[in-house]
Each structure stands twice: as C-alpha cells, then as structure tokens.
Amino acid sequence: ALAMMQKSRPSLIFLDLIMPVMDGFAIADRVRLHPEWGSIPIVVVTAHDLTGEERRRLNGYVETVVQKSGCSRDELLNRVRDALKTFTMAEKGDVR
C-alpha cells in the first residue's frame, strides 16, 4: 500500500489494525511521517478492542475509529462520507 501511494495519492485511507507483516499502527506512523500524505484522512475499521494506550497512539493520526462489531453498514458509510467531506473542504481551503 505504501509503495502504491508513492505513485497515486489516495483521497482516503481505510486501515485495519490487525494485518500480517506490518500492522495498521505502523502504517499510520509511516503515512504521517511523509510530508505529502499528512493530510490524507485515515479511517480505522477494526474488530480489535483498542486499549487506552492504542487510542492515544492513534490520536491525531486518524479521523475516526469504527468498530466493526458495533457499526452498521449505514453508519460506516456516513462516517466515510463525513471524512471525505472534511478532507475535500480542507483541500479547497473551506474549513468551517
């Protein structure tokens, strides 16, 4: 995913935290260190129950955390739309 982002910048990143090789925390860290990617909204979608420390680690890095187990499809879509709207407004300089 990181290699692909160097070729084409996404508008939004959906990120699961539990993945093989590199977990979502490491991906978020790497994304935020890259100057051109710092403003890309990250929506974490996970079944993982976050500890307080994990929430602190994500604080400021992600737009929202959506728990898969407690989220309906419509709620997930609404959160994604909100993240995209915020990102689009920020890109245009129209932050309200």
PyMOL commands that set and color helices and strands:
alter all, ss='L'
color gray80, all
select helices_A, chain A and resi 2-7+24-33+52-58+68-70+73-92
alter helices_A, ss='H'
color red, helices_A
select strands_A, chain A and resi 13-15+42-46+64-67
alter strands_A, ss='S'
color yellow, strands_A
deselect
rebuild
show_as cartoon
